[in-house]
Amino acid sequence: MTNLLFKQFLDDDLGCACYLVGDEHAGVAVVVDPPYAIEPLLEEVERRDVRLIGVVETHTHADHVSGHGRLALEHGVPIHVHTAAEAAFPHEPLEDGTEIDVGDVVLRTIHTPGHRPEHCCFAVIDRSRGDDPWLVLTGDSLFVGDAGRPDLAVAVREGAEGMFHSLRRIVELGDGVEVFPGHVAGSLCGAAMSSKASTTIGFERRFNHALKGELQEFVDAALGPQPPRPPNMERIVELNRGELLGAQAPLERLDSAPEDAIVLDVRPTALFAAGHHPGAVGIPISGSSFATKAAFVLPERPLLLHATDEAEAGRAARSLHAVGLFEICGWQEGGGSERLEPVSLDELQTLLGNDEIELLDVREADERDEGHVPGSRHLPYRTARAAAEAGLLNGRPVVTICESGARAAIAASVLQAAGVDARPVLDGGIPDWQARGGETTSFRRCGS
């Protein structure tokens, strides 16, 4: 029989994980890496009838706003973080080997720099069962199938060397120890992580590329191409190590909007395309990575949400808060006179044959390298606004294309809002173009 209380919470939009760890018999628990939206966590605490006695941070997050401020300000919960975080808020400092007692359950700190200098993992021990770790919370160090990025806080070489040695410390815990990471697929904090929520050290030792090879090989890989850096990264880091941040005001329905506000339409793409407010940007809350996409493409201006109903607007606001987008003035029901006319693949072939448009491939570079339409121009969706505002487009009508239509629609809405004549391929993408016999070309890197 064990006293261990353990619950994983996953944010599917950001690919982030949070953990409730405690001693159910003693009625106490801590939360590791809480999200800004703490309500589901508090509901579980109440359901389990335990008292929250601490917030534990693996590190200062760069891709999402932590909920430690809300838990401290609204519920008086103390925060534990490594001294190297240089946190401006009151906290209990962690060092390598520091143990946090939660009844008979212990979180033993393992300082694992690499992703960030302050990064820590936590070996979880249930002393009612034994003195050996049962599981380890690895934050942004060891993932399922991957390792954390070393390029977000320090020089890449320094971060990679730290990460290499930190990963070797983690595997010393033993093959049978379960691994629960801070991220799953969908996060920008790794390149090849799995969608699986957990693993074991033994499995990762066998199959994880990051645990194979020597130091120089690991460093060389880190010095190669990396995924895009999380949007708003510097701002989010400062929010997470600065003064405590409390809850936001409730979202209000507005009759009119501030003149400087930009309209973010979060309805499904088909509704946005059929009619939206002139100048609006369309990013459906029902799509994947909504918050990350919004943070990439929106300018630094107040936001007015256009939604199907209040519930949809509320979901969007909570997701935007998670990436530090707090300047939301309210919401309205979506709709309007401007349309986003889709392009079918048949029509695209005709337009290209007549040289009537410029085709913009809005995927990432590694996707484009695998196969793209000859003559198309590479413009990742997240750079569309900057390209339009910098006058980098030649004034011709453009068509946007991606893998499935989701990013093409976002890019077209951003370009349309910037005054560009843009239309997306909505129901399909490059794989569908290839399947119907459309010509593509690929770019293979040296050595591949």
N, C-alpha and C positions, 0 to 999 in steps of 0.2 A: 504493500500500500504506500502511495506517495502523497505528500502534502502539496506537491507542485501545482500551481495554477499557471497555465500558459495559454495565451490566446494571440493569434496573429491577425492583424488587420491589414488588408491590402487596398491601396488606392489604384484601381485599374487604369485611371486616366493618366496618372504620372508614373505608374510602376513603382510606387513607394510602399514600404512595409513598416508597420509599427507593431510593438509587442507589449502585451500586458503580462507581467511576470510576478508571481507572488506565492504566498503560503495560504492556501485556502483554509486550513485548519486554524491558523492564527488570525485570519481575517485581514491581512495586509497585502499590498501589492505596490509595484512601481511600474511606470510606463517608460518604454525605451523608444526614442525617436518619435514623439507624438506629432500628428499632423495639426495644422492650424484649426481644422474643423474637429473639435474634440468631443462633439456630442455623441457619436457612436461609442467612443471609448467610455464616456461617463455612464452611458446606458448599461454597458457591460459591467462596469464597477458596481453599479446599483443592483443589477441582476444577480451578481455573485455575492453581494452583501459583504464587500471588503472595503477597507479604507486605503485610499491612495496616499502613500507616504513619501513618494519621490518621483522626480522626472530624471531620466538618465539619457544623456545625449552621446551618441557614438562620435559625433563631430559637428562642426558648424556646417550645416547643409547649404549647398549652392543652387539646388534646383527646386526647393520648395520652402515655404515659410513654416517654421516649427510652431507647435502649439504650447511650448513651454511657458511663454509669457502669459497666455490665458490661464493655464493651470496654476501658475504662481499668483497672479493678480486676483483671479476669481475664486480660487479654492485654497490658496495658501500652501501649495505643494512646493517643497524645496527642489532645487535643480542641481544635478551633478554633471560636471563637464571637466575635461582635462584642462590643466593650467595653460597649456600652449594655445588654447583657443582665445586667450586674452579677452574673455567675456566681460562686458561692461556691467552686467546685471549681477545681483547677489547670487552666489552659488557655492556649492560644496566642491572643492577642488579634487580632481582625480589624478593619480599617478599610477605608474605600472605596479600592479600588485594590490592596489586598493580594493578592499572587499566591502560590498554593500549588503548588509544583513536585512533580509525581508522574512522575518520569522526563521524557520529552519532552512529557507532558501537563501543562497548566497550568489551574488553576481561578482565574479572576480575579474578585475580590470586587466586587460592585456593591451599595453600601448602598442599600436600598430600604425606608425606613420607611413605615408606614401601617398594616399589620396589627399590627405591634409596632414600638417604636422601634429595636430592634436588628436588624430583619429585613434579610437579605442575599440576593441572587441570585448565582449563580456562572456566568459565561461559561466554557465549556470549550473550550480551544484545544489542538489537536494540532500541535506545532511540527514534527513529522516530515512534516506535510502542508502547513502554512502558518501564518501569524500571525493569521488571522482566526478568530473564534469559529465553532465548528461547531454547537454547541447551547448552550442556557442552562437551568440548573436554577432554576426560579422560585419554589420554596417555596410560601408562601401569599400571593403577590402576583398574578401572572397565571395564571389557570386556563384550561382549554379551555372557552370560552364564558362565562367569568365572571371576577371578580376577588375577592381575599380580603376578608374582613370587616374594617372599620375600627373596630369597636365593642367589641373584647374587651380592649384594654389601655389606651387613652387615651380622652379625650372624642371622641365620634363625629365632630364637625366637624374636629378636629385630625387624627384618623386618616384621614378621607376626603381632606383636602387633601394629606396626605403620600402616600397611595396614588395619587391622581391624578397627581402629579408623578413618582412612582416608576415607574408604568406607562409614562409617556412616555419615561423613560430606557431602559427595557427595549426598546421598539420601535426605538430608535435603532441597535440592533445589526444590523438589516437583515431584510428580509422572508424571506430564505432560511434564517435560523437556526431550528433546531428548538427547540421549547419542551417541557420536561418538568416538569410541576408537582408540588407536594408533596401534592396531593389530587386525587381524581376523585370522581364522583358517589357519594353515601353519606356524605360528610363534612358536618359542621355549620359548616365554615369558609367556606362559600359558599352561595348560594341557587339558582343555575341552572347549575352546572358540568356538563359532559358526562361520560359514562362512558368516553369515549375516553382513552387513556393518554398521548397526546402530540398536538402540533399544530405549526404554524409561526407565526412572527410575522406573516407575510403573511396567512395565513388569519384570524388573530385581528384583525388590523387591519381586515379587510373585514367580519367578522361579529360580533365581540365588542362588546356594548353598552357595556362599560366603557371601550373605547378610542374612543368617539364622544362628541361634544358638548364643552361647555366645563366649566370647573371648577365653577361654581355648580350646573349641572345634575347633575353627579356628586355633589356634596355633598348636594343636595336628595334624591336617590335614597337616599343612605346614611342620611339622617335619617328615612326611612320605615320601615315594618315590616321586621324582621329575623328570621331563623330563631331557634329557641331557642338560648340559649347552651349550649355543651358542658357536660354534667354534670361535677361535681368540678373545674371549671375552675381555681379558685384553688389547690386542693390539687395538681393536676397541674403547674401552673406552678411552684409552690414546689419540688416534687420535681425538676423538670427544671433548675432553676437553683441548687438547694441542694447539700448534700454528695452525693458519688457514691453511687449506689444499686446494690448488687450483686444477685446471683441470689437467688431465693426457695428455701426448703426444698422437697423433693419432696412431692407430694400423697400423703397416706396414707389408706388405707381404715380407717374407724372402725366399731366395734361400737356405740358410744353417742356422743351429741353433747352439747356444753356446753349448759346450760339457757338461756343467753342467745342462742344461735345462731339465726339465721333460716334456714329451709330454702329453697334455690333449686333448683328442679327444672328441669333442662335437657333433659329428654327431649322427644320430639315432642309437640305439643299434644294429639293424640288419646290418647296414653298418659297424660298428665297428667290430662286430663278424666275418663278411665275410673277413675282411682284414684290419690290422692296423699296425702302426709302432711298431717294437719290443720294449717292455718296456712301451708302452703308457698306460695311464689310461683312461677308457671310461666313461664319464658322459654326457648324452645327454642334450643339452640345451632345447630340447623340453619336457623334463620330469619335474616333480614337484620338487620344492625346490632345483633347480640346484646349486645355489650359496652356500647354506648351506651344501649340500653334498660335494661339491668341497672343501670347507674350512675344513671339517672334515677329508678328506682322503688324501689331497695333502701334500707332505713334503715342508719344507721351502727352496724351490729352484726356480730359474726362470722358467717361464712357456712358452712353445711354444704351441699355439693352432692349432689343426688340425680340419678343418671344411670343410663343403661342398662348401661354397663360402664365400666371404668377408662379406656379410650381416650376415650370421650365426656366423662368428667369432666376428663381432662387437657386436652382442647381448650378446655373451658369455663374452666378455671383460667388457662390462658395468655391467653385473651381478656380475662378480668377483670383480670389483672395489667396489661394494656395500658392500662387506664383508671384505674389506681391503686387497684384493689380487691385488697389483698394479704392481708387478714385472713380467710383461708380455712382452716378447721380440719381439713377432710378431706372424704371423700366416702362415700356409701353407695348401694346399689342403690335405685332409685326404686320407688314404689308406696305404697299405703295405702288407708284406708277412706273418705276424703273424695272426693266427685266434683264435677265442674264440668259441670252439665247445660247442653248447648247449646240454643239457640232457633232454630228454622227461621224463614224469612221468612213462611211461612203462619201459624205460631203467633204471630209478632210482630204481624202484622196483627190477629189476634183479640185479643191482649192489649191492644193500643192501643185497639181499638174498644170494649173493655169497661172501659177506664181502670184496668187492673189493675197496671200497672207504670209506672216512669219510665224513659224511653229516654235513655241517655247517649251522645252522639256524642263519641268519644274521639280524633278526628282533630285535626290542627292547624287554626288559624283560617282559613288560606287555602284549605284543602280544604273546610271546612264552608261557606265563603262561596259556593263554586261550586254547592252544592246540599245541603240537609239535610231531614230529616223534620220537618214542622211540629210544634211543641210539644216537640221534643227539647231536651235540655239539653246545652250544650257543656262537656265536661270532658276536656281532653287527657289521654291515658293516663298521661303522666308526672306529672300532678298528682293522680292518684286517691287515693294514700295520704294526702297532706296534706289533701285534701277530706274524706275519711272521718274522719280523726283530729280534724279541726277541727269535726266535727258539721255539715258543710255539706249533707249529704244528709238528706232528710226522713223517713227511716225506712221508706219504701215499698220493695218489691222493685224492683230495677233490672235493665235489660238494656243491655248495651254493644254498640256497633256501630262499624265503621270502614270502610275500603275493601274489605278482603278477609277479615277475621276475625282476623288476626295480633295487632294491637294490642288488639282487643276482648277476646281471650282473656287477654292480659297484664293489662289493666285489671280484668277480672272476677276474676282470681286475686288481684290486689292488694286489691281491695275485699273479697273473700271472706275473705282473711287478716286484714282489719281488722274482721271481724264483720258485713259487709253482705251481705244476701241478693242475690247478683249472678249473672247468667247471661249468656253471650256469644252473639252471632250469629257462628258459626264458619265456616260454608261459604257465604260471600258477604258483601256489604256494601251500601253505598249505591248503587253502580252496578247491582247486581243488583236492589235494591229498585226503582230507576227503570225497569229493563228489564221488570219484570213489571207496570208500571203504577202502582207506589206513588207517592203524592203527595210532592213535594219543593218546597222554596222556596229561593231563592238571595238572596244579599246582594251587591249590586254597589257597589263603592266609587265615590265621586265622580270623574268624569272617565273612568270605564271604559266 
